[in-house]
Amino acid sequence: MKTGRILLKIAIGLGVVLLSFTSWPGSWATKLEGLTERPAVQLQVPKDYWEDVYIPSKTLNRKAVEDIRVLSDPGLQGRRAGTAGETKTLVYLEKQLKDLHLLPFGVENNYWQLFSIPTMKETIINGRVLFRPDPRDSFLNPSANILAAIPGQDPSQNVIISAHYDHLGVYKGQLYPGANDNASGVACVLEVTRRLTADALAGKHPIPNIVVAFWGAEEMGFLGSSYFVSQPTVPLTTIKAVINFDSVANGPKEDFILWSKEEDNLVSTVLQVVSGMGGNIKKVPGQGHASDELPFGRVGVPAVTLLSEQWLTKNHTPEDDIKGINEEKLDLASDILYALVKEIAY
């Protein structure tokens, strides 16, 4: 363990030096300097947290499809973990959360939770580009989760709504936009967070904290969510539920599936809420696939991932672009997430 920490610090130091010579935002290097293992913290929320807070209606009413357009834009270079495209995405997401006056739930009162990832190489399996660790390269690269919260009446409880924001980047000169995987999940979480913020401004407060989490490096093996589980910024025992959205907006409007390790109350609630809203949903085995529900399920935290039943269509190909997004399904997915949070946390 001691050797591992030393190597991590060396890698971080190299990252800080290298990043200082790139076009990445200067704040990234500053945040890297503070990356160490830290204990979970208990945040104290002022009772007047929302008093005198003004958020423009334009910000509160921003729709999920607008976020997908930004996240799948070529300027973000496919959002591959450990690249400048990922960092630009992080800056965008952080701004969205700051504009909503959300509490930072990362490390040391920041929105970021930094971690390191191995160097990866691409491989094609069944027509899909996938990542595998490169055994020839031991260099570690920086990545991060973004964490924020709408404070609850009981700050000792937490409900997490989440999505991974990374994708595949650029491979063999082709951009992989990742509009459905997983700009769609991120966009739903952002839209619902805006709705919940509007509720808070109107005096409607959740009982637990609503933690908004955007996981890094999911495509490389759930590295961001796994890091959070190993170094949680809130005690794992306080997490009532993790509702993760991944690739939710392609295919027919009503068709969804659910992944979960367990058959528990959270699964029952999701199935009931989605069916009650006119959706068709079934819990299915991942058949070798999983998302960021997996690290939580392994430690006994109730966690689910909701997906489109057609999520594999054009998945991990350059054709996963904005043209494949079913906006009616995107709206329904956002409505489902909002209803689930209301059912579980209010």
C-alpha positions as CSV (number, residue, x, y, z in Angstrom):
1,M,0.0,0.0,0.0
2,K,2.8,2.4,0.9
3,T,4.6,1.7,-2.4
4,G,1.3,2.3,-4.2
5,R,0.8,5.7,-2.6
6,I,4.3,6.8,-3.4
7,L,3.8,5.8,-7.1
8,L,0.5,7.7,-7.1
9,K,2.1,10.8,-5.7
10,I,4.9,10.6,-8.3
11,A,2.4,10.2,-11.1
12,I,0.4,13.2,-9.8
13,G,3.5,15.3,-9.6
14,L,4.3,14.4,-13.2
15,G,0.8,15.2,-14.2
16,V,1.0,18.7,-12.6
17,V,4.2,19.4,-14.5
18,L,2.9,18.1,-17.8
19,L,-0.4,19.9,-17.5
20,S,1.3,23.2,-16.9
21,F,2.6,23.0,-20.5
22,T,-0.8,22.2,-22.1
23,S,-3.9,24.2,-22.9
24,W,-5.9,22.6,-20.1
25,P,-7.4,24.9,-17.5
26,G,-5.0,26.0,-14.8
27,S,-7.4,25.0,-12.1
28,W,-6.8,21.3,-13.0
29,A,-3.1,21.5,-12.1
30,T,-4.0,23.3,-8.9
31,K,-6.5,20.6,-7.9
32,L,-4.0,17.9,-8.7
33,E,-1.6,19.2,-6.2
34,G,-4.1,18.5,-3.4
35,L,-4.8,14.9,-4.4
36,T,-4.3,12.6,-1.4
37,E,-6.4,10.0,0.4
38,R,-8.8,11.8,2.7
39,P,-11.5,10.7,5.1
40,A,-15.2,11.2,4.6
41,V,-16.4,14.5,5.9
42,Q,-19.7,15.5,7.6
43,L,-20.9,18.7,6.0
44,Q,-22.9,21.2,8.0
45,V,-25.5,23.0,6.0
46,P,-26.6,26.5,7.0
47,K,-30.3,26.6,7.8
48,D,-30.7,29.6,5.5
49,Y,-28.9,28.0,2.6
50,W,-31.4,29.0,0.0
51,E,-32.3,32.4,1.5
52,D,-31.8,35.3,-0.9
53,V,-30.5,33.0,-3.6
54,Y,-31.5,34.1,-7.1
55,I,-31.1,31.7,-10.1
56,P,-32.4,33.0,-13.5
57,S,-35.3,31.1,-15.0
58,K,-33.2,30.5,-18.1
59,T,-30.8,28.4,-16.0
60,L,-33.5,26.5,-14.2
61,N,-35.5,25.7,-17.4
62,R,-32.5,24.5,-19.4
63,K,-33.4,21.2,-21.1
64,A,-31.5,18.0,-21.3
65,V,-31.2,18.0,-25.1
66,E,-29.2,21.3,-24.8
67,D,-26.6,19.6,-22.6
68,I,-26.4,16.6,-25.1
69,R,-25.5,19.1,-27.9
70,V,-22.7,20.5,-25.8
71,L,-21.4,17.2,-24.5
72,S,-21.3,15.5,-27.9
73,D,-19.8,18.6,-29.7
74,P,-16.5,17.9,-31.5
75,G,-14.9,20.5,-29.3
76,L,-15.0,18.1,-26.3
77,Q,-13.1,15.5,-28.4
78,G,-15.3,12.6,-27.3
79,R,-14.7,13.1,-23.6
80,R,-12.0,10.4,-23.2
81,A,-10.8,10.0,-19.6
82,G,-7.4,11.5,-19.0
83,T,-7.5,13.9,-21.9
84,A,-8.1,17.6,-22.4
85,G,-11.6,16.8,-23.7
86,E,-12.4,15.3,-20.4
87,T,-11.2,18.3,-18.5
88,K,-13.2,20.7,-20.7
89,T,-16.3,18.5,-19.9
90,L,-15.5,18.7,-16.2
91,V,-15.3,22.5,-16.3
92,Y,-18.7,22.6,-18.1
93,L,-20.3,20.3,-15.5
94,E,-18.8,22.2,-12.6
95,K,-20.2,25.5,-14.0
96,Q,-23.7,23.9,-14.3
97,L,-23.6,22.9,-10.7
98,K,-22.2,26.2,-9.5
99,D,-24.9,28.1,-11.4
100,L,-27.5,26.1,-9.4
101,H,-25.8,27.1,-6.1
102,L,-25.3,23.4,-5.2
103,L,-23.1,22.4,-2.3
104,P,-19.7,21.0,-3.2
105,F,-19.5,17.4,-2.2
106,G,-16.0,16.5,-3.4
107,V,-12.8,16.8,-1.5
108,E,-12.0,19.8,0.7
109,N,-15.1,21.7,-0.1
110,N,-14.6,21.4,-3.9
111,Y,-16.7,19.8,-6.6
112,W,-13.9,17.6,-7.8
113,Q,-12.7,14.2,-6.5
114,L,-9.5,13.4,-8.3
115,F,-8.1,10.0,-8.9
116,S,-5.6,8.4,-11.3
117,I,-6.1,5.9,-14.1
118,P,-3.8,3.6,-16.0
119,T,-2.8,4.1,-19.6
120,M,-5.3,2.4,-21.9
121,K,-5.2,1.0,-25.4
122,E,-8.2,0.6,-27.7
123,T,-9.4,-2.8,-29.0
124,I,-12.4,-3.7,-31.2
125,I,-14.7,-6.5,-30.0
126,N,-17.9,-7.3,-31.9
127,G,-17.6,-4.0,-33.8
128,R,-17.4,-1.9,-30.6
129,V,-14.4,0.0,-29.4
130,L,-13.4,-0.9,-25.9
131,F,-10.5,0.0,-23.6
132,R,-8.0,-2.4,-22.0
133,P,-5.0,-1.5,-19.8
134,D,-1.8,-1.2,-21.8
135,P,0.8,-3.4,-20.1
136,R,3.7,-1.6,-21.9
137,D,2.9,1.7,-20.3
138,S,2.8,2.1,-16.5
139,F,2.2,5.9,-16.5
140,L,-0.8,7.0,-14.5
141,N,-3.1,9.8,-15.8
142,P,-5.5,12.1,-13.9
143,S,-9.3,11.8,-14.0
144,A,-12.0,13.0,-11.7
145,N,-15.6,12.7,-10.4
146,I,-17.8,15.7,-10.0
147,L,-19.9,15.8,-6.8
148,A,-22.4,18.3,-5.5
149,A,-25.6,18.2,-3.5
150,I,-29.0,19.8,-2.8
151,P,-28.9,19.9,1.0
152,G,-31.5,17.8,2.8
153,Q,-33.4,18.3,6.1
154,D,-31.5,15.3,7.5
155,P,-27.8,15.7,6.4
156,S,-27.0,12.3,7.8
157,Q,-28.8,10.6,4.9
158,N,-27.9,10.7,1.2
159,V,-29.5,9.7,-2.1
160,I,-27.2,9.7,-5.2
161,I,-28.4,10.5,-8.7
162,S,-25.6,9.8,-11.2
163,A,-24.3,9.2,-14.7
164,H,-20.8,8.8,-16.2
165,Y,-19.7,11.6,-18.4
166,D,-16.7,10.1,-20.2
167,H,-16.7,8.4,-23.5
168,L,-14.2,7.0,-26.0
169,G,-12.6,10.1,-27.5
170,V,-11.0,10.0,-30.9
171,Y,-9.8,6.7,-32.4
172,K,-8.1,6.2,-35.7
173,G,-9.0,9.8,-36.7
174,Q,-12.7,9.3,-36.0
175,L,-14.7,11.1,-33.3
176,Y,-16.8,9.1,-31.0
177,P,-19.4,11.7,-29.8
178,G,-21.2,9.5,-27.2
179,A,-24.5,11.3,-27.5
180,N,-26.5,8.4,-26.0
181,D,-23.5,6.9,-24.1
182,N,-23.6,8.8,-21.9
183,A,-24.3,12.4,-22.7
184,S,-28.0,11.4,-22.4
185,G,-27.6,10.1,-18.8
186,V,-25.7,13.2,-17.8
187,A,-28.2,15.5,-19.4
188,C,-31.1,13.8,-17.6
189,V,-29.4,14.2,-14.2
190,L,-28.7,17.9,-15.0
191,E,-32.3,18.6,-16.0
192,V,-33.7,16.9,-12.9
193,T,-31.2,18.7,-10.7
194,R,-32.5,22.0,-12.1
195,R,-36.0,21.0,-11.3
196,L,-35.1,20.0,-7.8
197,T,-33.3,23.3,-7.3
198,A,-36.4,25.1,-8.4
199,D,-38.3,23.1,-5.8
200,A,-35.8,24.0,-3.1
201,L,-36.1,27.7,-4.0
202,A,-39.8,27.3,-3.6
203,G,-39.4,25.9,-0.1
204,K,-39.7,22.2,-1.0
205,H,-36.7,20.4,0.6
206,P,-35.7,16.8,0.4
207,I,-35.2,14.8,3.6
208,P,-31.8,13.4,2.6
209,N,-29.2,15.2,0.7
210,I,-29.6,14.7,-3.0
211,V,-26.0,14.1,-4.2
212,V,-25.4,14.7,-7.9
213,A,-22.5,12.6,-9.1
214,F,-20.9,12.5,-12.5
215,W,-18.5,9.6,-12.7
216,G,-15.2,9.6,-14.6
217,A,-13.6,6.8,-16.5
218,E,-16.6,4.4,-16.5
219,E,-15.6,3.3,-20.0
220,M,-12.3,2.1,-18.6
221,G,-13.9,-0.2,-16.0
222,F,-16.0,1.9,-13.6
223,L,-12.9,3.6,-12.3
224,G,-14.5,6.8,-11.0
225,S,-17.4,5.1,-9.1
226,S,-15.0,2.5,-7.8
227,Y,-12.7,5.2,-6.5
228,F,-15.6,6.9,-4.8
229,V,-16.7,3.6,-3.1
230,S,-13.1,3.2,-1.9
231,Q,-12.7,6.8,-0.8
232,P,-16.2,8.1,-0.2
233,T,-16.8,11.7,0.5
234,V,-19.9,10.6,2.6
235,P,-20.1,7.5,4.7
236,L,-21.4,4.6,2.5
237,T,-23.8,3.6,5.3
238,T,-25.6,6.9,4.9
239,I,-26.5,6.2,1.2
240,K,-30.1,5.2,0.9
241,A,-30.0,4.7,-2.8
242,V,-27.9,5.2,-6.0
243,I,-30.0,5.9,-9.1
244,N,-27.6,5.7,-12.1
245,F,-28.6,6.7,-15.7
246,D,-26.7,5.3,-18.7
247,S,-27.5,5.5,-22.4
248,V,-31.2,6.2,-21.9
249,A,-32.4,8.1,-25.0
250,N,-32.3,6.0,-28.1
251,G,-35.0,3.6,-29.4
252,P,-38.8,3.6,-28.9
253,K,-40.0,6.1,-26.3
254,E,-41.3,3.7,-23.6
255,D,-38.7,0.9,-23.6
256,F,-36.2,0.7,-20.7
257,I,-34.3,-1.9,-18.8
258,L,-32.8,-2.0,-15.3
259,W,-29.6,-3.5,-14.0
260,S,-29.1,-4.2,-10.4
261,K,-27.2,-6.8,-8.3
262,E,-30.1,-7.2,-5.9
263,E,-33.9,-7.7,-5.8
264,D,-34.6,-5.0,-3.2
265,N,-37.0,-2.2,-2.4
266,L,-35.1,0.2,-4.7
267,V,-35.6,-2.1,-7.6
268,S,-39.3,-2.5,-6.8
269,T,-39.8,1.2,-6.6
270,V,-38.1,1.9,-9.9
271,L,-40.2,-0.8,-11.7
272,Q,-43.4,0.6,-10.1
273,V,-42.7,4.3,-10.9
274,V,-41.6,3.6,-14.5
275,S,-44.6,1.4,-15.2
276,G,-46.9,4.0,-13.6
277,M,-45.6,6.6,-16.0
278,G,-46.4,4.6,-19.1
279,G,-42.9,3.1,-19.6
280,N,-42.1,-0.5,-20.3
281,I,-39.3,-1.7,-18.1
282,K,-37.9,-5.0,-16.9
283,K,-34.9,-6.0,-14.8
284,V,-32.5,-8.0,-16.9
285,P,-29.0,-9.5,-16.3
286,G,-26.2,-7.5,-17.8
287,Q,-24.9,-10.5,-19.7
288,G,-21.4,-9.4,-19.2
289,H,-22.3,-5.7,-19.2
290,A,-22.6,-3.3,-16.2
291,S,-22.4,0.3,-15.3
292,D,-21.7,2.4,-12.2
293,E,-24.2,0.6,-10.1
294,L,-21.8,-2.3,-9.9
295,P,-19.2,-0.9,-7.4
296,F,-22.0,0.1,-5.0
297,G,-23.8,-3.2,-5.2
298,R,-20.5,-5.0,-4.3
299,V,-20.5,-3.2,-0.9
300,G,-24.2,-3.6,-0.2
301,V,-25.4,-0.1,-1.1
302,P,-28.7,-0.2,-3.0
303,A,-28.0,0.8,-6.5
304,V,-29.6,0.5,-10.0
305,T,-28.8,1.6,-13.5
306,L,-31.6,2.5,-15.9
307,L,-31.0,2.2,-19.6
308,S,-32.8,2.2,-22.9
309,E,-33.6,-1.3,-24.0
310,Q,-31.9,-0.5,-27.3
311,W,-28.7,0.9,-25.6
312,L,-26.4,-1.3,-27.7
313,T,-27.6,0.2,-31.0
314,K,-24.6,2.1,-32.5
315,N,-23.0,1.9,-29.0
316,H,-19.2,2.7,-29.0
317,T,-19.3,3.7,-32.7
318,P,-18.9,7.1,-34.4
319,E,-22.6,6.9,-35.2
320,D,-23.6,7.5,-31.6
321,D,-24.4,11.1,-32.3
322,I,-27.2,13.6,-31.7
323,K,-29.2,12.3,-34.6
324,G,-29.8,9.0,-32.7
325,I,-31.4,10.8,-29.7
326,N,-35.2,10.3,-29.3
327,E,-36.1,13.6,-27.6
328,E,-39.5,12.3,-26.4
329,K,-37.7,9.4,-24.7
330,L,-35.2,11.8,-23.2
331,D,-38.0,13.8,-21.8
332,L,-39.7,10.7,-20.4
333,A,-36.4,9.6,-18.9
334,S,-36.0,12.9,-17.1
335,D,-39.6,12.7,-15.8
336,I,-38.9,9.2,-14.5
337,L,-35.8,10.3,-12.6
338,Y,-37.6,13.3,-11.1
339,A,-40.5,11.1,-10.0
340,L,-38.1,8.5,-8.5
341,V,-36.3,11.2,-6.5
342,K,-39.6,12.5,-5.2
343,E,-40.7,9.1,-4.3
344,I,-37.6,8.2,-2.4
345,A,-36.3,11.4,-0.9
346,Y,-39.3,13.7,-0.2
